[in-house]
Amino acid sequence: MAKLREKHAEEKEFLQAAEEVLDSIEEIYNQHPEFEKAHIVERIVEPDRIFTFRVAWVDDKGDVQVNLGYRVQFNSAIGPYKGGLRFHKAVNLSMLKFLGFEQIFKNALTTLPMGGAKGGSDFDPVGKSDAEIMRFCQAFMLELWKCIGPDTDVPAGDVGVGGREIGYMYGMYKKLAREYNTGVLTGKGATWGGSILRPEATGFGALYFVENLLKEHGKDIKGKKVALSGFGNVAWGAATKTNQLGGKVVAISGPDGVCELPEGITDEMIDYMLVMRSSNRNKVQDMADKFPGKAKFTAGKKAWSVPCDIALPCAFQNELSEDDAKELKANGCWCCCEGSNMGCQPGAIKFFQNNGVYFAPGKAVNAGGVATSGLEMTQNAAHLGWSGEEVDAKLHWIMKSIHEQCVKYGRKADGTIDYVKGANIAGFMKVATAMVEQGII
């Protein structure tokens, strides 16, 4: 960590992610001299390669705009590079390195052969027209296409990148590569290689993990109040599955504030979340304006200000602070599972763990999205498609397996479970073993 801090002093998100993993694996790492001999830690914390490129595109006024694009390929010990593309004004190299590093272990947990990667741009989709988004996506792919491939690097969506953006990028890839290879991107449309349930998969998988965690502790989600942050694909899928399992979503939030839903979110409201996402306005107040009397908007507040049993951060990294954690606990929250990547700040995690609140990290909880992307890759490679029931059954099994791995490696002497340690060790052991067996490369 000292060497990393010296070398990457400005990359705070990446250093935070690396420290969490290295703290978790220290004990088991020292039990394996073959890891130390092969310098696994020194190798695993550095990306295999980083691509940085300029993206020039023309807006609706005819003016030229310039953004930065990135692809960080982190580790391919167990499979081709795999990880999303994020379009957000805050995107920088530190953010993408943290996400790519997390992706190594998340992908390993899925049981599928996928390495770690991440990419994106500081392009801000908010307020952009469909035509502007299309032109940006095409310009972005013009620079990225030679770096990716179905057996090399398979990007997917992330914050700011949904089915629309994947479609525009795939169309450009197909034109440039002159081949109809559906396996080069995941999160595609259902008529051209996409998997059923992929848009819902991250949120669905998060609730399947929560289900397993609650069962492990003799509890059930039926009737429990759930607070969600965000209203993108993850929150949408989580809200849908919470309703199906008998829970009650009492809050969703956005950058502008929180919408409290005293009677719970309805199916109509869940459908409207998709409209809110595609509008590019990024305002949760739209929900209250659409459903007056059923949704109460409060500006400047977070979802964590609303009393709940279960908190699911589903928006952005470090979105839940230690003060938020204390407010949740005071309001009766007894479980927090990260639907977003590294959604909780270190102080919040420690508070939860020290005050009897069940906590599980994003690399385990939100792995259902990339797991279903892996299932999409399998379908593409075999030139076939599975039914929704088949995909859902496989997703169920994967999330159950991830929970079992967390319990196996995270069970403490007093019988309690450290899900952070369990997830990190389980993912690390799989990747580190593969690295040792493949030699120094």
N, C-alpha and C positions, 0 to 999 in steps of 0.2 A: 504494500500500500504506500509506503514511503517513496518508493521509486515511481509509482504511478502518479502520486501527487506532484512530484517534482517534474515529471515529464508532461503531465496533462493538467496543470494547475487550474486552468480556466474551465475545465469540463466537469462542472459540479454534478450534473445528473449522472454522468458516467461513473464518476468516482463513488457516488452514493450507491449505485447498483453493484459495483465491484466489491465495495466494502461489505455489503450485506451478504453476498455470496461467500467471500473469503472468510468472514467471521464464522459462517455456518459450517464450512467444510474443514476448518483448521484441524480439528481432532481426528477426523477420519483420514484426512490427507496424510497426516503424520504417521498413520498406521500402515501406509502403503509406500515403502521406500522406492518402488518402481516409478511412482508418480514424481517423486522428488528428483530421481535420477534423470527422468525424461524432461524435467523442467515444465511440467504440465501447466502450472499456474502462470508462469512467465509467458507461456505461449497462448494460453486460452484467453488472457485478458487483452490481447492485441488482435485487431482485425486482420484477416488474410490480405485484404486490400480495400481501399476506399476510392470511389470514383466521385469527383466533383466536377460539375459542368455548368455552363451558362445556358439559360433558357430564355430566348428572345421570342416574343409573340406580340401580336397586334390586337389592341382592344377595339371596342365598337366605335370609338371616335377616330380610329385610324392611327392612333399614337402607338409607338413601339414601347413595350414594357420589358424589363429584364429582371429575371429571378435567378436564384441559385438552385441547382438540382444536385442530389446526392444519392449514392448507393453504397452502403457499407456491408461488405461480405465478411462475416465474422468467423464462421467455423463450419467446415463441411465433413467432419469426421464420420458422421453417421448418415449423411445424405446430402442432396443438393441444397444450396442456400435457399432459405425460405423465410419470408417475412414481408410485412406490409409496406405500403407507400403512404406517407402522411403529407397532406397539403395544409399548411397552417402558417400564419405569419411568424409564429415563434420558433419554427423549425430551425435548428442549427446542428452542427456536427456533434456536439455533446449529447443532445437529445437523441439523435439517431444512433450514436454509439451505445448509449444506455439501453435503448430499445433492442438493438441488435444483440447485445450481450445477454439481456434477459431472454431473448428469443432462442438462444442456444439451448438453455435448460428447459424452457417451456416446450420446445419441440421435442426434446428428448423424453419429456414426461408423457407425451401423447402415445408412445409405443410405436410411432411411425418413423420411417427413415428420412428425416429432414434435418438439415443444418440450420444455422442461425444467420439472419441478415435483416436489414432494414433500410429504408430509403425515403425520399420525399423531396419537398421543396418548401421555401418560405413564401410561396404563392398563397394569397389569401382568397378563398372562394367567396367570402361574405360579400354580397352585393354584386357579384359578377353574373352576367347573363349566361344562358346555356351556350351561346355561340362563343363567348369569351372562354368559358371553361373547356369547350371542345378544342379551340385553337391552342390553348395552353397545353392540354393533354397531348395533343399531336406534336407540339414543339418539344415537350418533355421526352416523349418516346423516341423522337428523332435522335436524341443524344444517348438514350439508355439501351436501345434495342440490341446492340452488339454485345452488351454485358450480360444478357439474360438468355435463358433457354430452358426447355422442359427438363433437362438433365444437368443443368448448370446452376440456374438461379430462377426461382419462380416467385415473383412478387404477387401481392394481394392488395386489398384495400386496407384502410386505417382511417384515422380522423381526417375528414375532408375528402376522402376517396371512397365512394360507394359504387353501386352498379353502373351508374351513368358514366363516371370517370373511367372505370375499368373498360367499359365498352368503347369509349373514344380512344383509349390507349391501345386496346387490342386491335381495333380497326387499323390504326397507324402501323402497329407492329406487323400485321399481316401484309400490308402494302409494301413495307420495307423489306421484309424477309422473303416475300413471295412464296409463302407457304401457309397453309391453314393448319397450324399446329396449336390446338386448343390448350395444350398442357403448359403454355408459357406464362399464363396468368391465371389466378383463381379468383372466385367471386364473380364469374361471368354470368351472362344472361342464360335463362333456362333453355332457350332454343339454340344456343351455340356453345354448348359444352359445360355450362354451369351445373352445379349440384343442387338438387332440391334441399332446402333447409339451410343453405350456406348463409343467407342474410341474417337469419335468426340464430345461427349456431353459437355465437359467442355468448349471447344472453341466455339461450337455452342451456348451454353447457354450464354456465355459472350457477344456474338454479339447480341443475342436477348435482353439482358439487355441493351446494348448500344443503340439498336434500340428504346426501351421504354424510355430511358433517353433523347435521342435526340428528340423524339416525344413530350415529356413533355415540352421541351424548343423550340418547333417550328422548329426543324431542321431535316435533313435527312442524311443518310450515303452515298447516291449515289454521286460518284465523289470525296469523301473525301479521303485524304491521311492518311494511317494508318501505324504506326511503331510498330513492335512486337519484344520483346526480346525472345530468345530461339528458338529451332526448334523441340521440343518434341511434345507430343500429344496435349497439350493445344494450342501451337502456330500453329500447323498443322490444328487443327479444326478451330481456329480463322481465319487463312488465307483462308481456304476453304469457310467459311461462309461469310467472307468479300467480296470475289469475287462474290459469289452468290447474295449478296445484292447490288452489284454495287459499292462497295468501291475499293480502290487501295492500296495494301500493298507495301510500298516503302522501307522497311528495315526489316531484321531479324538479330539477333545477337547471338553470342556464347561466351564462355570464352576467345576465341582467338581474337575476334574483331567483326566487323559488315559487313554485305553484303548490300550495297545500290542497290536498284532495281528501276532505274529511270522510266522504262516503266511499273512497277508493276509486281507482282509475277504471273507466269503462272500456269496452271494446272499441266504441266509437272514438274515445279519446286516444287510445293506442293507435288506431288508424290515422288519426290526425297528427301524431308524432312524425309520421312519414312526410306529411305535407309540410310541417314545420322544418324538417331537415332539408327538404328539396327547395324550400323558398330562399335559402342562403341568407336569411335574416339573422339567424342565431339568437332568437329571443324567445324565452319560455313564456313571456307575458302573452304571447299569441294564444296559448292554451286557455288562459283565463278570459281573454276577449271572446274566444269561440264558445266557451262553456261558462257563461256567467252564472253564479250561484252554486256551481259544482266545483269550481277551481278558484282558489283565492291567491292572487299574486302579491308577493311582498318584494319590493326592490331591494337589492343589495344583500339579501340573506341567502344562505345555503340550504340545501336539503337537510343538513344535519341539525338545523334549528327546529325541525318538526319531530315530535315524540314518535319513536318507532321501536320495534323489537330488533329489526335487522337492517343494517346499513350496507348499501351496495354502491360504492364509488364506480361510476361507469363512464366518466368523461375524460379526465386528463391526469397526467402524473402529478404527484405531490398536491393533490387537490384537497386532501383532508389533513388538517393540522392537529397538533396536540391539543390546542384549545377546542377545536371541533370535537375531538375524541372525548374530552371532558364533558362537553355539552351533551353529546350523545349519551354517555353513561348516566349523567344526571337526569336525562329524560327517559331513562329506562331501557336503553339499547343494551343488548347482551351478546350481539354477534355482528361482526363486520367482515365481509369478504370482498376483495378487490376485483371488480369487473373490469377496471381500467389497469393499465400497466403501471406498477409502482404508484398506485393511487394515494397511498398514505405516506406522510412524512415519517422519518424515523422516530421522532418523539411520540407520534400518535400510535405507532406500532408498539413501542415499549409500554405506553400507558395501557393499551388494550391488554397486552400480555400480563401486565402486573396487577390488573384490576378485574380479573375474572371474565373478560370479554373474549369470546371465541374470535380468533383472527386467522384468516388464510390469505396468502399473497396472490397477486395477479398471475404469476407464472403458472400457478395451479388452477386457480378459479376460472380465468378467462381463456384457458387453453382449448376450449371447445371450438373456437373460431378457426384457429390454425389446424386443429385436428380435422375439421370438416373440409378445410382446404386440401389437406392431405388426402382425404377420401375423394375429393374432386379430381386431384392428380391421378389417383388410381383409376377412376372411371375413364378419364381422358386417355390414359395409357392403354387401357383395354378396349377403347372405343365402344363404351356402353354407358348406360345410365341406370342408377338404382332408384327404387321407389322411396317415397318419404319415410315409409315404415322401416325400410332397410337402413337408411342413413341414420334415422333417429335411434334405432337399436344399437348401431355401432357407436354413435355418440354417447349414448347411455353407458355402454361398456367401457369406453375410453375414460369418461369422467369418473366412473367407479374405480377403474384401475389407477388413475392419478391419485384419488383419495387414499387408496390402499397403500400406494408408494409413500405418500406423505406420513401416514400413520406408522408404517414400517420403520422409516428412518427418523421420525420425529417424536416417537414415544419416549417420554422421560421416565426416570426412576420412580417418580411418584404417581405414574399412570397418566398424567396429563400429556397433551400432544402439542408440540411446537411445530406448527404447520410450515412456518418459514424455513426452519432448519430441515424439516423433512423433505420439502420440495426441492430445496437447493442441493441437498446431498444426493437425492435420487437422480436428479438430472445430471449432476456433475459426475457421478460414478459411471454412468452409461457413456458419456462423452470421453471422460478421461481414459477409461479402459480401451475404447476404440483408438484413441490417440496413441497410447502405448503400443498397442498391437500393430499399428500401421507404421511405426518408426518415426524418426525425427525428420519431418518434412515441413 
